[in-house]
Amino acid sequence: MAKGSFQENNRQFPRVNLDLKGVYRVLDLERNEGCAEIQNLSHGGLMFISSNILRKGDLLDMTLFCLEFEIFFNAKVVWTEQLGGIIADEYRFGIQYLRIPTMDKRYLSLIIASKYDSKT
């Protein structure tokens, strides 16, 4: 389910490329739910693709699905980009974690470590 490779860059938290599914709910808005195709993640945030439009600053409740884990967290959209591919209404979003329960943070660390270790 998850394909990964470690991506070197100058970020505070190194990204791990992978392919996972997730769902999100935008807080305080009527356009409230969507599916997310997660493309990379780190200890600080993640990047996903969705067909819904989100705005910088939108607050989200998110669930990430990986094997038997469901990882829950609150996040904020920090950047958006419209993609110009086959599907016209597709967007890429960068989010920053705001709050992750302790156990879910441990699961997230396990996923990141397993993808990082597979490339070193």
C-alpha positions, 0 to 999 in steps of 0.5 A: 500500500505504501511506496516510499523513498527518502527525499533529501532537502533543506526542510526542518523535517525530512519528507518520506515519499509514499502513497497513502489514502486519507480523509479530511474535514474542513472545520467551520465550513460547508464544503466540509469533507474530502478524500486525500491522496497523501504523497509525502509526509514528515514529522511536521506535516504532509502533502496530499492531492484532492479534487476539493478546493482548500484555502491557505489557513483552512483548519482540518481534522484528518485521518491517515490510513496505513496498514492497520493504523488510522492516524488522527490529527488536526492540521492547517493548510499552509500552501495550495497549488492547482495541478494542470494534469488530466483531471482539471479540478485537482489540487495539491496541498501542504499541511502542518500538523497542529495536534496529534494524539500521543499514540498516533504520533508514535504510529506516524514515527513508525511509518516515517522510520520504516520508509527512511530505513528502507532507503538507507 
